[in-house]
Amino acid sequence: MQNQEQEQEIARLTAAVAAQPTAVLYTQRGKLLASLKRYDEAIADYSRAIELDPNHTRAYTGRANAYTATGRFIEALADVNKVL
């Protein structure tokens, strides 16, 4: 997916989240944001997904990857341990 397509998908997911916020939607948007190296925004979306569904393992693994990309290894390890 190219950047323009990713930005369009982020806009679509933003509208979907506004209409009906779910952990899955926040996680999907977080994944796209992370792929664009917008890690702080991705971490925020993954965190919101976890607030909505504390058992959503994909949000924890996505956030752990984003933490790792930003050098926040202790926080990443904490998320990985929650998934295990």
KOLVEX-870193 format. One record per residue (C-alpha): residue number from 1; residue in three letters; x, y, z. Coordinates in Angstrom, 3 decimals, decimal comma, always signed. Layout:
<pts>
<resi->NUM&resn->ALA&X->X&Y->Y&Z->Z>
...
</pts>
This chain:
<pts>
<resi->1&resn->MET&X->+0,000&Y->+0,000&Z->+0,000>
<resi->2&resn->GLN&X->+1,431&Y->+3,378&Z->-0,946>
<resi->3&resn->ASN&X->+1,452&Y->+6,381&Z->+1,363>
<resi->4&resn->GLN&X->-1,510&Y->+8,075&Z->-0,320>
<resi->5&resn->GLU&X->-3,588&Y->+4,908&Z->-0,065>
<resi->6&resn->GLN&X->-2,536&Y->+4,494&Z->+3,563>
<resi->7&resn->GLU&X->-3,564&Y->+8,064&Z->+4,346>
<resi->8&resn->GLN&X->-6,952&Y->+7,447&Z->+2,715>
<resi->9&resn->GLU&X->-7,376&Y->+4,283&Z->+4,774>
<resi->10&resn->ILE&X->-6,439&Y->+6,190&Z->+7,933>
<resi->11&resn->ALA&X->-9,114&Y->+8,775&Z->+7,086>
<resi->12&resn->ARG&X->-11,657&Y->+5,993&Z->+6,540>
<resi->13&resn->LEU&X->-10,765&Y->+4,378&Z->+9,865>
<resi->14&resn->THR&X->-10,916&Y->+7,751&Z->+11,615>
<resi->15&resn->ALA&X->-14,499&Y->+8,183&Z->+10,399>
<resi->16&resn->ALA&X->-15,346&Y->+4,638&Z->+11,483>
<resi->17&resn->VAL&X->-13,834&Y->+5,219&Z->+14,936>
<resi->18&resn->ALA&X->-15,846&Y->+8,416&Z->+15,297>
<resi->19&resn->ALA&X->-19,041&Y->+6,551&Z->+14,426>
<resi->20&resn->GLN&X->-18,399&Y->+3,495&Z->+16,574>
<resi->21&resn->PRO&X->-15,095&Y->+3,181&Z->+18,428>
<resi->22&resn->THR&X->-13,870&Y->-0,387&Z->+18,786>
<resi->23&resn->ALA&X->-10,572&Y->-1,968&Z->+19,759>
<resi->24&resn->VAL&X->-10,299&Y->-3,544&Z->+16,312>
<resi->25&resn->LEU&X->-10,651&Y->-0,210&Z->+14,503>
<resi->26&resn->TYR&X->-8,127&Y->+1,515&Z->+16,746>
<resi->27&resn->THR&X->-5,709&Y->-1,372&Z->+16,257>
<resi->28&resn->GLN&X->-6,093&Y->-1,271&Z->+12,479>
<resi->29&resn->ARG&X->-5,454&Y->+2,453&Z->+12,419>
<resi->30&resn->GLY&X->-2,507&Y->+2,047&Z->+14,782>
<resi->31&resn->LYS&X->-0,970&Y->-0,507&Z->+12,444>
<resi->32&resn->LEU&X->-1,238&Y->+1,893&Z->+9,500>
<resi->33&resn->LEU&X->+0,183&Y->+4,776&Z->+11,520>
<resi->34&resn->ALA&X->+3,116&Y->+2,623&Z->+12,612>
<resi->35&resn->SER&X->+3,785&Y->+1,613&Z->+9,008>
<resi->36&resn->LEU&X->+4,163&Y->+5,329&Z->+8,244>
<resi->37&resn->LYS&X->+6,542&Y->+5,670&Z->+11,209>
<resi->38&resn->ARG&X->+4,013&Y->+7,806&Z->+13,082>
<resi->39&resn->TYR&X->+4,768&Y->+5,860&Z->+16,235>
<resi->40&resn->ASP&X->+3,407&Y->+8,245&Z->+18,864>
<resi->41&resn->GLU&X->+0,030&Y->+8,309&Z->+17,135>
<resi->42&resn->ALA&X->+0,139&Y->+4,533&Z->+16,736>
<resi->43&resn->ILE&X->+0,912&Y->+4,063&Z->+20,433>
<resi->44&resn->ALA&X->-2,035&Y->+6,300&Z->+21,308>
<resi->45&resn->ASP&X->-4,365&Y->+4,228&Z->+19,115>
<resi->46&resn->TYR&X->-3,096&Y->+0,927&Z->+20,488>
<resi->47&resn->SER&X->-3,504&Y->+2,278&Z->+24,017>
<resi->48&resn->ARG&X->-7,090&Y->+3,304&Z->+23,305>
<resi->49&resn->ALA&X->-7,765&Y->-0,156&Z->+21,876>
<resi->50&resn->ILE&X->-6,455&Y->-1,702&Z->+25,094>
<resi->51&resn->GLU&X->-8,665&Y->+0,602&Z->+27,162>
<resi->52&resn->LEU&X->-11,682&Y->-0,605&Z->+25,179>
<resi->53&resn->ASP&X->-10,654&Y->-4,271&Z->+25,282>
<resi->54&resn->PRO&X->-7,911&Y->-5,224&Z->+27,756>
<resi->55&resn->ASN&X->-7,734&Y->-8,712&Z->+26,185>
<resi->56&resn->HIS&X->-7,022&Y->-7,498&Z->+22,641>
<resi->57&resn->THR&X->-3,616&Y->-9,109&Z->+22,104>
<resi->58&resn->ARG&X->-2,989&Y->-7,513&Z->+18,709>
<resi->59&resn->ALA&X->-3,111&Y->-4,087&Z->+20,322>
<resi->60&resn->TYR&X->-0,488&Y->-5,140&Z->+22,861>
<resi->61&resn->THR&X->+1,816&Y->-6,599&Z->+20,207>
<resi->62&resn->GLY&X->+1,366&Y->-3,576&Z->+17,937>
<resi->63&resn->ARG&X->+2,094&Y->-1,212&Z->+20,787>
<resi->64&resn->ALA&X->+5,127&Y->-3,284&Z->+21,802>
<resi->65&resn->ASN&X->+6,476&Y->-2,985&Z->+18,250>
<resi->66&resn->ALA&X->+5,882&Y->+0,771&Z->+18,240>
<resi->67&resn->TYR&X->+7,556&Y->+1,114&Z->+21,632>
<resi->68&resn->THR&X->+10,529&Y->-0,860&Z->+20,310>
<resi->69&resn->ALA&X->+10,770&Y->+1,385&Z->+17,242>
<resi->70&resn->THR&X->+11,008&Y->+4,414&Z->+19,536>
<resi->71&resn->GLY&X->+13,551&Y->+2,845&Z->+21,878>
<resi->72&resn->ARG&X->+11,095&Y->+2,354&Z->+24,735>
<resi->73&resn->PHE&X->+12,186&Y->-1,203&Z->+25,439>
<resi->74&resn->ILE&X->+10,939&Y->-1,552&Z->+29,021>
<resi->75&resn->GLU&X->+7,420&Y->-0,563&Z->+27,974>
<resi->76&resn->ALA&X->+7,643&Y->-2,915&Z->+24,993>
<resi->77&resn->LEU&X->+8,683&Y->-5,785&Z->+27,237>
<resi->78&resn->ALA&X->+5,784&Y->-5,072&Z->+29,592>
<resi->79&resn->ASP&X->+3,334&Y->-5,347&Z->+26,689>
<resi->80&resn->VAL&X->+4,929&Y->-8,551&Z->+25,430>
<resi->81&resn->ASN&X->+4,652&Y->-10,067&Z->+28,900>
<resi->82&resn->LYS&X->+0,935&Y->-9,241&Z->+28,993>
<resi->83&resn->VAL&X->+0,414&Y->-11,228&Z->+25,808>
<resi->84&resn->LEU&X->+2,306&Y->-14,295&Z->+27,043>
</pts>
